[in-house]
Amino acid sequence: MTANRIALACAALMLLGVPVPGLAWQAPDPSSLPDDAWGREVRYGRDLITDTPRLIGSEATDPAKRLEPSGLACSNCHLQAGTKEFGLPLVGVFGDFPQYRPREGRVGTLEERVNGCITRSLNGSPLPVDGPEMRAILSYLRFLSIGTPIGTSTPGRGAGTMKLLDRPADPVRGEAVFAQICAVCHGADGAGRMAADGAGRMAGGGAGREAAESAGQEAAEGAGRVGAGGAGREAADDIGPVPPLWGARSFNDGAGMNRLTVAANFIHANMPNGTDWHDPALSVEDAWDVAAFLISRPRPHAAGLEADFPVLRQKPIDAGYGPYADGFDQAQHRFGPFQPIEAARKAGLSTGGKPAKPDPAATTPPGPRAATP
């Protein structure tokens, strides 16, 4: 294969969300900008991503700006201020909008997309679209997208694409993985640990992974359940704020992270914190199963989910709430296996997008499961 063909093949794989070793990832640094109006606005936009609670959350000095009470930050999902490769980066997104959005069934603006994240992933209230905070966030996204051709998909976008399991993802098995690997940072109850000043940023660097590896070694030496105290927990004390994964302060059930494929790929490429896709800490099966455990847990309910995806055949295969345009039940849409759903869609075996009779079990958010909390 010639060098040109190799380059084209690598680019095609990256555009499909398949990580390819050896390709350089670059993201612009706003600290390089001068201390002028543009530079200050871009850096304010970055701060809104990383220090969300202090600026527009529960710790904001102006009560009118307290739009998200959870204490979460945008950078809990968009890692390293939206600049981490396969850490749901924001690099290049500015040129994607206006964009047709299947969830709304119409063309939407970047402002609407930002507010969708705030109302679902932060479980907060929308920003005023003409306010200084929205303008700063858009400026930061514009800065991150400089040099990206409009309408192109940036290599490194999303969280990657793992091979689908040929079985349902297993929340019970995932609970054991969570206890061994994740609880050391997020806590056995998944409540995380927020900073004293309310900042919801995840710590940078590899401290989270190191803490989890320390905890894993402790468990291997017979010290008991990981996350229940001991050296592993002490090692995690230095990693800083950690976001809750379920419960009242977590993202709601309309968030993208409440979809199995999004959560599993994100976890595999990035967790424990400090991991990257070049050297995953979890196996593919462990990532799918721990993600299944995560999405099975109780969390706030977003009103109006039944109106999402008005063209039902455009609904993602792993949407955790109905109605659906096919004959597969809610459990299979949530946990898989997804290949039969994909095959049926390719064969055109659907209701043609007409709403099916609502299934109460599919439209009502599931309650807490019976497994150990």
C-alpha angles and dihedrals in degrees: 000000000000123000091251092053091048090051092049092048092050092048091050092051092049092050088054090054095254110138114236118196119230100033114120118240118209132180125179119249116227091203086075091066120099123254094263133114093278095046093048093048093049092049091048088054090052090050090052087057095048102030099034099145095053094047105036103001142073093305097050112127091221109067090208089064096053094108100147117044097182099084091233122137131214088239091063085081102016094057123213091013090307095305103103117111109247088359091110090275123198094212110128098006095115092074093052094074141124085044138168106252116201091199090063096027092229144069111289136193129238089248089058090049092052091050090047088060092047095049096042111025094035093030088225141122124280123266118243103263093222096044128110094252094056091045091052093049091050090049091053091049090049090051092050089051098052108130095018112119113240113260097018125120111237115233108246093034121142121006101295129260121268125194111273118248118248088221135049113281107255118230092188093055088042090056090061091049090049092051092050101041114011106036093070088073106019095039129242089274093050090238095127122203123274123203120258090247091053097252111149098199120137113232117259127229127036101302093111093053091045091051092050092048090049090051091048090053090049091053091048089055091055099258093139135247116358114243094028094100136280131094095332093057091044090052089054092054091084099054098082129221117003122192124239114253098203140002132064095319097049132089115290129248093265094061123110090238088064088070115093098226092050095047095043096050092044092051094046094050098040116018138132087038110268094039120118133192094261091068113020116196095205129058118243091253093048091051093052093046098045088048089053089053091049095052091045092064124095119265139157116300120235112219120234100027090140087071093057117110099014087189095062096196087065092058113116115257090240099048103140097212134056167254098099133190095221139058096258119112129236094259093059092045089052102041107014154183085210101184094085090051091049092047092050091050092050090050091050094243100153141100089267092253095302111138112259120223103283115256109216090214090055098047098042115078110246116251126230113306121239096246122109110287 
